[in-house]
Structures are given as structure tokens and as C-alpha cells.
């Protein structure tokens, strides 16, 4: 979707089980934001005639025989509906992407969009306006810029005006033995349950949330390897889910190295604070990030980015600043100031 209007593309479903095929089609047609025209075929001859003369963005079928025989010149993505949930090497194929057929239809759509539509899906939906609450992002291509320190301070400030949930997406936070203490379930297990549409997650969510100062948090991942395969689109739908099923008015997302394409988050965020650093190399890193975004046609996503220079806070840097004291610290005062300037007061 660069430099023009979005054109809806074809998604073809082929399954001998007509009831299943039409149920999937009807659900997908009724789902806002699905960027495809959905069609169903249950006869192989009609399917082949259509595929020979039409371009198909997504082809969904439960038949490996059909995948082998259909003309593939006009097909961009093939999704194979599997009778069993496959993992590891069994889920790999050079011809298609496997999807477990008997998971929820919502999860099938989510996985399809994550695999096929990517950033186009995000751009079409103008996600920030669709979110139930406000998502405050903190991201920087620069290291050692007090990004996490500011994120925590901002969550604490926002906690005075509404219910806040803080999520840290760093591989290593450095805070496990100080701020993030306790034996609660962390983000890895919560995401594991969410991706599998585990029954009762909504009811159990409160058990996974840890109070911290004037805000709540889900404890960070303990093992980064557990979440390296999670696409940014899946994180986004997870954040939407959290706001939909909870009473949180603000979600503060500390965007770290777990996420491969962090700019995809920008579409859903009311504001993205980008901590800078004063040295020349750090300034050039941010310049290169901006250049990359503009060259690749993503410059519009920078409109809500606010560059900030977070002041040094001796107590926090030495690990002596508790969340309770953060409000009246140098860090807290700075967070309060920049949030007020953006209308959060």
C-alpha cells in the first residue's frame, strides 16, 4: 500500500466439507479489516479454471493433493488446513504455511493476516482509533538512553488519572531482582495461552497481573527464546485483546529487542516517545532510523513520535529508586512534564 488506494485481493477457500468452508468464508467476510474478497470452491474443476485466469493472494485448503495439482503461477500464499496441530520441523514446508483447522476461526484469521498481510493489514485499519484504550509506546533505536526508566515513570504518572498496564518487551530487563519480584506467571506463559486460545484466559488474567506502584504489569519474559517466533502482528492483536477484556485505560508498551519490526506498533499507538542520547553516534542512529522509515514509505508512521532526552536520575541508575518514590524524583517530574505536554493530565 504505497502511494495509492488499497485494492482488495482474492482469498480462495477450497474444502470438500462445504459446511466448514462456508462457515469460514462467512466469518471472514463479517470480520472488519480483513483485506480480501473471500470465495469458496468445493469442486476441483471449477477451482482450476478460476486459478488459471485470476490472481489469488491467499489460497486456503485442507488437501495436499490439491496443493500439488493446482496451477500456482497466480497464487501468492498457500495455507494448508491441518487436522492436527503441528510443531517444529513437522510444521515446515516450502510449498505452504500450515494452520490448525480446528482452532477458533478468530485465531485462523489472525494467523492468516500475520503470515500474508503483514504491514498492509496494519496500515489499512488505522489501529489507534480502533483501540478501546490508549496505547503509549516507548521505543528507541539507541541504547543506554533510559528508555525503560522513562517507561516505568510514565506508567506511574498515568496511574494517577486512569488504570494502567505496563508491558516490557525487552529480552533482558535488568529489573528482575529489584522491581519485578514474585512468582507470578510471566509474559511468556500468558502469550503461550493466548496464542492457543486457552479456555479461561480472560478469567485468569487477573492472576497474571502484578501491582507495581500506581500501575499494574505483566512480568517480563524469563526466557527470550520462548517468544522469538511471535510476529509483531500477534503482539498487536494481544494488546487489543487486553484492552477489550480489561478495565485498563492505558497500556504502556516498552518496545524492546524481542520485536523484529517495532515500527509496526506505531499505527496502534496514541504517542511514541523516543528517548535520545547526547553523543554523536546515537544521534546518527536516530537519523538513520528516520531515513529508513522515509525511504521505505513508512514516514507517515513517524507523525506521533516525540523525541525526548531523559535526564539522568542517580537513584534509579544505582537501583535505589522504588516505584513509590518515582513520582517525586527527577525522572518522575520529567515524565509528568512530557505527558502533560501531550495532553495526558
RODO-2510 file (C-alpha; in nm, 4 decimals, decimal comma):
residues 345
     n   res          X          Y          Z
     1     x     0,0000     0,0000     0,0000
     2     x     0,2429     0,2644    -0,1201
     3     x     0,1309     0,5832    -0,2895
     4     x    -0,2259     0,4769    -0,3685
     5     x    -0,5523     0,3320    -0,2512
     6     x    -0,5748    -0,0192    -0,1154
     7     x    -0,7061    -0,2815    -0,3587
     8     x    -0,8855    -0,5785    -0,2107
     9     x    -0,7358    -0,9069    -0,3299
    10     x    -0,8762    -1,2562    -0,3632
    11     x    -0,8740    -1,5189    -0,0908
    12     x    -0,9914    -1,8621    -0,2132
    13     x    -1,1036    -2,1414     0,0204
    14     x    -1,1226    -2,4993    -0,1073
    15     x    -1,2550    -2,7700     0,1241
    16     x    -1,4732    -3,0722     0,0480
    17     x    -1,6511    -3,0070     0,3770
    18     x    -1,8904    -2,7430     0,2424
    19     x    -2,0307    -2,6550     0,5830
    20     x    -1,6857    -2,5778     0,7208
    21     x    -1,5779    -2,3854     0,4086
    22     x    -1,8846    -2,1614     0,4006
    23     x    -1,8756    -2,1041     0,7750
    24     x    -1,5136    -1,9885     0,7469
    25     x    -1,5993    -1,7673     0,4486
    26     x    -1,8963    -1,6028     0,6230
    27     x    -1,6961    -1,5345     0,9381
    28     x    -1,4096    -1,3811     0,7388
    29     x    -1,6487    -1,1649     0,5360
    30     x    -1,8018    -1,0320     0,8554
    31     x    -1,4654    -0,9543     1,0175
    32     x    -1,3732    -0,5832     0,9900
    33     x    -1,0316    -0,5195     0,8429
    34     x    -0,9864    -0,8448     0,6504
    35     x    -0,8398    -0,7062     0,3247
    36     x    -0,9630    -0,9814     0,0898
    37     x    -1,2595    -1,0802    -0,1239
    38     x    -1,3432    -1,4289     0,0072
    39     x    -1,4608    -1,7086    -0,2263
    40     x    -1,5338    -2,0770    -0,1699
    41     x    -1,4854    -2,3664    -0,4121
    42     x    -1,5853    -2,7262    -0,3427
    43     x    -1,5325    -2,8571    -0,6967
    44     x    -1,1754    -2,9041    -0,8223
    45     x    -1,2529    -2,8397    -1,1911
    46     x    -1,4133    -2,5029    -1,1190
    47     x    -1,1269    -2,4194    -0,8868
    48     x    -0,8623    -2,4935    -1,1512
    49     x    -1,0455    -2,2874    -1,4134
    50     x    -1,0565    -1,9925    -1,1763
    51     x    -0,6905    -2,0206    -1,0739
    52     x    -0,5740    -2,0294    -1,4357
    53     x    -0,7299    -1,6913    -1,5124
    54     x    -0,7231    -1,4998    -1,1827
    55     x    -0,4616    -1,3768    -0,9412
    56     x    -0,5108    -1,5123    -0,5884
    57     x    -0,3392    -1,3575    -0,2890
    58     x    -0,4290    -1,6337    -0,0399
    59     x    -0,5308    -1,9929    -0,1148
    60     x    -0,6628    -2,1966     0,1807
    61     x    -0,7211    -2,5708     0,1503
    62     x    -0,7104    -2,8898     0,3535
    63     x    -0,5866    -3,1045     0,0630
    64     x    -0,2197    -3,1683    -0,0127
    65     x    -0,3296    -3,3303    -0,3386
    66     x    -0,4945    -3,0071    -0,4475
    67     x    -0,1868    -2,8095    -0,3447
    68     x     0,0233    -3,0381    -0,5608
    69     x    -0,2024    -3,0171    -0,8676
    70     x    -0,3352    -2,6594    -0,8801
    71     x    -0,1667    -2,4071    -1,1126
    72     x     0,0476    -2,1956    -0,8793
    73     x     0,1567    -1,9172    -1,1114
    74     x    -0,1112    -1,6773    -0,9865
    75     x    -0,1089    -1,7795    -0,6169
    76     x     0,0926    -1,5702    -0,3707
    77     x     0,0358    -1,7591    -0,0432
    78     x    -0,0885    -2,1120     0,0273
    79     x    -0,2255    -2,2028     0,3707
    80     x    -0,2834    -2,5703     0,4481
    81     x    -0,5617    -2,6532     0,6942
    82     x    -0,4157    -2,9308     0,9080
    83     x    -0,6208    -3,1875     1,1002
    84     x    -0,3510    -3,1900     1,3689
    85     x    -0,1630    -2,9088     1,5414
    86     x     0,1900    -2,9340     1,4017
    87     x     0,5050    -2,8017     1,5674
    88     x     0,8757    -2,7893     1,4940
    89     x     1,0044    -2,9490     1,1737
    90     x     0,6647    -3,1088     1,1064
    91     x     0,5190    -2,7608     1,0550
    92     x     0,7763    -2,6586     0,7947
    93     x     0,7062    -2,6676     0,4220
    94     x     0,8416    -2,4857     0,1205
    95     x     0,5014    -2,5053    -0,0511
    96     x     0,2614    -2,3819     0,2142
    97     x     0,2074    -2,2474     0,5648
    98     x     0,0189    -2,4928     0,7925
    99     x    -0,2722    -2,3764     1,0086
   100     x    -0,4527    -2,5945     1,2618
   101     x    -0,8032    -2,6366     1,1185
   102     x    -0,9928    -2,6832     1,4441
   103     x    -0,8721    -2,3832     1,6378
   104     x    -1,1050    -2,0846     1,6678
   105     x    -1,1893    -1,9011     1,3462
   106     x    -1,0581    -1,5834     1,5062
   107     x    -0,7181    -1,7471     1,5525
   108     x    -0,7186    -1,8714     1,1913
   109     x    -0,7826    -1,5183     1,0652
   110     x    -0,5191    -1,3754     1,2978
   111     x    -0,2584    -1,6227     1,1769
   112     x    -0,3522    -1,5685     0,8129
   113     x    -0,3183    -1,1914     0,8436
   114     x     0,0092    -1,2202     1,0315
   115     x     0,1552    -1,4503     0,7670
   116     x     0,0132    -1,2942     0,4498
   117     x    -0,0956    -0,9347     0,5016
   118     x     0,1717    -0,8048     0,7372
   119     x     0,2084    -0,4274     0,7406
   120     x    -0,0654    -0,3755     0,4790
   121     x    -0,3169    -0,5062     0,7308
   122     x    -0,1961    -0,2610     0,9921
   123     x    -0,1954     0,0380     0,7588
   124     x    -0,5500    -0,0248     0,6352
   125     x    -0,7026    -0,0405     0,9804
   126     x    -0,5784     0,2822     1,1436
   127     x    -0,5458     0,0872     1,4641
   128     x    -0,5020     0,3711     1,7122
   129     x    -0,8594     0,4868     1,6530
   130     x    -0,9954     0,1338     1,6996
   131     x    -0,8286     0,0633     2,0322
   132     x    -1,0561     0,0596     2,3355
   133     x    -0,7941     0,2410     2,5425
   134     x    -0,4826     0,4441     2,4670
   135     x    -0,1521     0,2743     2,3922
   136     x     0,1569     0,4708     2,4932
   137     x     0,4719     0,3449     2,3245
   138     x     0,8337     0,3969     2,4248
   139     x     1,0896     0,2967     2,1635
   140     x     1,4385     0,3985     2,0565
   141     x     1,6994     0,2613     1,8158
   142     x     1,9530     0,3950     2,0645
   143     x     2,0806     0,2031     2,3663
   144     x     2,1516     0,3347     2,7163
   145     x     1,9004     0,6178     2,6792
   146     x     1,6906     0,5412     2,9934
   147     x     1,4057     0,4010     2,7834
   148     x     1,2844     0,1540     3,0454
   149     x     1,3317     0,4054     3,3248
   150     x     1,1108     0,6544     3,1420
   151     x     0,8535     0,3850     3,0589
   152     x     0,8123     0,2967     3,4259
   153     x     0,7921     0,6607     3,5291
   154     x     0,5325     0,7332     3,2588
   155     x     0,3209     0,4347     3,3699
   156     x     0,3342     0,5619     3,7266
   157     x     0,2295     0,9143     3,6240
   158     x    -0,0589     0,7862     3,4113
   159     x    -0,1672     0,5707     3,7061
   160     x    -0,2945     0,8856     3,8783
   161     x    -0,5508     0,9518     3,6045
   162     x    -0,6538     0,6016     3,5000
   163     x    -0,5904     0,2277     3,5176
   164     x    -0,2556     0,1414     3,3586
   165     x    -0,0952    -0,1844     3,2464
   166     x     0,2784    -0,1853     3,1720
   167     x     0,4349    -0,4414     2,9367
   168     x     0,8089    -0,4746     2,8829
   169     x     0,9255    -0,6261     2,5523
   170     x     1,2971    -0,6341     2,6266
   171     x     1,4888    -0,9608     2,6108
   172     x     1,6630    -0,8694     2,9371
   173     x     1,5223    -0,6002     3,1640
   174     x     1,7819    -0,5925     3,4433
   175     x     1,4945    -0,5429     3,6866
   176     x     1,4008    -0,8992     3,7811
   177     x     1,5639    -0,8844     4,1226
   178     x     1,4545    -0,5313     4,2055
   179     x     1,1202    -0,4084     4,0753
   180     x     0,9862    -0,7281     3,9182
   181     x     0,9811    -0,9681     4,2100
   182     x     0,7406    -1,2521     4,2766
   183     x     0,6377    -1,5917     4,1497
   184     x     0,3567    -1,4872     3,9196
   185     x     0,3263    -1,6163     3,5656
   186     x     0,5227    -1,4061     3,3192
   187     x     0,4614    -1,2820     2,9672
   188     x     0,5936    -1,5992     2,8027
   189     x     0,3229    -1,8207     2,9510
   190     x     0,0488    -1,5619     2,9032
   191     x     0,1330    -1,5387     2,5333
   192     x     0,1501    -1,9176     2,5090
   193     x    -0,2052    -1,9429     2,6389
   194     x    -0,3300    -1,6532     2,4283
   195     x    -0,1913    -1,7927     2,1012
   196     x    -0,3700    -2,1200     2,1641
   197     x    -0,6972    -1,9553     2,2639
   198     x    -0,6724    -2,1279     2,6005
   199     x    -1,0064    -2,1514     2,7751
   200     x    -1,0419    -1,9303     3,0782
   201     x    -0,7592    -1,6865     2,9934
   202     x    -0,9910    -1,3917     3,0432
   203     x    -1,0854    -1,5127     3,3909
   204     x    -0,7247    -1,5986     3,4800
   205     x    -0,5757    -1,2749     3,3515
   206     x    -0,6011    -1,1027     3,6887
   207     x    -0,3859    -1,3767     3,8410
   208     x    -0,1118    -1,2998     3,5898
   209     x    -0,1040    -0,9264     3,6614
   210     x     0,1263    -0,7830     3,9260
   211     x     0,0571    -0,4468     4,1009
   212     x     0,3531    -0,2090     4,0936
   213     x     0,3222     0,1426     4,2342
   214     x     0,0263     0,3195     4,0735
   215     x     0,0097     0,0760     3,7815
   216     x    -0,0031    -0,2948     3,7033
   217     x     0,2316    -0,5048     3,4940
   218     x     0,2715    -0,8494     3,3450
   219     x     0,6119    -0,9789     3,4453
   220     x     0,8630    -0,9804     3,1553
   221     x     0,9667    -1,2934     2,9713
   222     x     1,2083    -1,5163     3,1605
   223     x     1,3483    -1,6863     2,8505
   224     x     1,3590    -1,4757     2,5308
   225     x     1,3655    -1,7924     2,3184
   226     x     1,0045    -1,8562     2,4223
   227     x     0,8750    -1,5586     2,2231
   228     x     1,1183    -1,5134     1,9338
   229     x     0,8694    -1,6633     1,6857
   230     x     0,5889    -1,4225     1,7800
   231     x     0,5167    -1,1778     1,4987
   232     x     0,4572    -0,8113     1,5717
   233     x     0,1038    -0,8504     1,4326
   234     x     0,0335    -1,1112     1,7012
   235     x     0,1576    -0,8759     1,9721
   236     x    -0,0784    -0,6100     1,8409
   237     x    -0,3844    -0,8346     1,8494
   238     x    -0,2803    -0,9419     2,2006
   239     x    -0,2728    -0,5776     2,3132
   240     x    -0,6151    -0,5245     2,1578
   241     x    -0,7387    -0,8285     2,3484
   242     x    -0,6019    -0,6937     2,6780
   243     x    -0,7797    -0,3621     2,6343
   244     x    -1,1015    -0,5292     2,5195
   245     x    -1,1362    -0,7658     2,8165
   246     x    -0,9967    -0,5475     3,0950
   247     x    -1,0682    -0,2147     3,2624
   248     x    -0,7353    -0,0618     3,1638
   249     x    -0,7494     0,2838     3,0092
   250     x    -0,3785     0,2964     2,9258
   251     x    -0,1332     0,0383     2,8002
   252     x     0,2322     0,1441     2,8300
   253     x     0,4476    -0,0682     2,5985
   254     x     0,8244    -0,0607     2,6490
   255     x     0,9244    -0,1777     2,2993
   256     x     1,2495    -0,3713     2,3052
   257     x     1,4603    -0,6185     2,1141
   258     x     1,2036    -0,9005     2,1291
   259     x     1,0162    -0,7314     1,8432
   260     x     1,1593    -0,7621     1,4924
   261     x     0,9657    -0,4760     1,3250
   262     x     0,8966    -0,2245     1,6037
   263     x     0,7601     0,0420     1,3684
   264     x     0,4563    -0,1759     1,3064
   265     x     0,3462    -0,0855     1,6586
   266     x     0,3337     0,2856     1,5762
   267     x    -0,0005     0,2597     1,3948
   268     x    -0,1774     0,1498     1,7130
   269     x    -0,0152     0,3999     1,9485
   270     x    -0,1518     0,7376     2,0522
   271     x     0,2045     0,8590     2,1022
   272     x     0,5513     0,7049     2,0750
   273     x     0,8170     0,8559     2,2983
   274     x     1,1650     0,8084     2,1526
   275     x     1,4457     0,8649     2,4040
   276     x     1,7624     1,0078     2,2526
   277     x     2,1192     1,0278     2,3778
   278     x     2,3559     1,3224     2,3530
   279     x     2,6523     1,1569     2,1795
   280     x     2,7047     1,1905     1,8036
   281     x     2,6752     0,8176     1,7273
   282     x     2,3371     0,7975     1,8993
   283     x     2,2106     1,0996     1,7086
   284     x     2,3202     0,9428     1,3811
   285     x     2,1417     0,6172     1,4706
   286     x     1,8138     0,8039     1,5063
   287     x     1,8797     0,9926     1,1823
   288     x     1,9391     0,6599     1,0056
   289     x     1,6176     0,5197     1,1521
   290     x     1,4210     0,8197     1,0218
   291     x     1,5893     0,7906     0,6809
   292     x     1,4994     0,4211     0,6645
   293     x     1,1362     0,4895     0,7530
   294     x     1,1037     0,7608     0,4891
   295     x     1,2820     0,5696     0,2129
   296     x     1,0663     0,2622     0,2681
   297     x     0,7433     0,4615     0,2554
   298     x     0,6724     0,4420     0,6299
   299     x     0,7343     0,8075     0,7072
   300     x     0,3692     0,8636     0,7970
   301     x     0,4165     0,6356     1,0975
   302     x     0,6574     0,8906     1,2476
   303     x     0,3862     1,1542     1,2904
   304     x     0,3149     1,0547     1,6513
   305     x     0,6804     1,0119     1,7519
   306     x     0,8066     1,2527     2,0191
   307     x     1,1822     1,2645     2,0712
   308     x     1,2848     1,3127     2,4320
   309     x     1,6123     1,3444     2,6198
   310     x     1,5560     1,1651     2,9506
   311     x     1,7509     1,3248     3,2373
   312     x     1,9925     1,1176     3,4420
   313     x     1,8441     1,0006     3,7724
   314     x     2,1132     0,8879     4,0122
   315     x     1,8830     0,6883     4,2393
   316     x     1,7297     0,4889     3,9540
   317     x     2,0651     0,4255     3,7876
   318     x     2,2024     0,2889     4,1143
   319     x     1,8962     0,0721     4,1698
   320     x     1,7867     0,2669     4,4763
   321     x     1,4704     0,4286     4,3417
   322     x     1,1498     0,2413     4,4255
   323     x     0,8359     0,2875     4,2202
   324     x     0,6669     0,4502     4,5190
   325     x     0,9331     0,7247     4,5244
   326     x     0,9464     0,7619     4,1460
   327     x     0,6633     1,0138     4,1296
   328     x     0,8666     1,2847     4,3041
   329     x     1,2033     1,2000     4,1534
   330     x     1,3833     1,3780     3,8695
   331     x     1,2609     1,1010     3,6403
   332     x     0,9022     1,1289     3,7591
   333     x     0,8957     1,5059     3,7172
   334     x     1,0252     1,4729     3,3617
   335     x     0,7682     1,2064     3,2709
   336     x     0,4898     1,4196     3,4166
   337     x     0,6055     1,7184     3,2104
   338     x     0,6181     1,5434     2,8714
   339     x     0,2877     1,3625     2,9312
   340     x     0,1199     1,6903     3,0228
   341     x     0,2540     1,8453     2,7038
   342     x     0,0838     1,5670     2,5061
   343     x    -0,2476     1,6222     2,6848
   344     x    -0,2252     1,3430     2,9431
   345     x    -0,3088     1,5191     3,2689
***
